[in-house]
Amino acid sequence: MAKAASKNAKIKDAKASAEAKNWTKVVKAVRSPKTGAYTFKETIVHKDKVKEFLAQ
């Protein structure tokens, strides 16, 4: 039988998951000037910085 998780572990996981919700995966299509083909730039950005990343 598996050991039950302690109360402290559950609280720590809840805090970590709450912090993880502040981050977003952003995928931006970038056109190559040489070939004209699109490539995709993927990054994980804080939710407050998404517009700044897309404006670059």
Residue pairs with C-beta under 8 A, 6 or more apart in sequence:
22 46
22 47
23 44
23 45
23 46
23 47
24 44
24 45
24 46
24 47
24 50
25 42
25 43
25 44
26 42
26 43
26 44
26 45
26 50
26 53
26 54
27 40
27 41
27 42
28 40
28 41
28 42
28 53
28 54
29 38
29 39
29 40
30 38
30 39
30 40
30 41
31 37
31 38
31 39
32 38
32 39
43 53
45 53
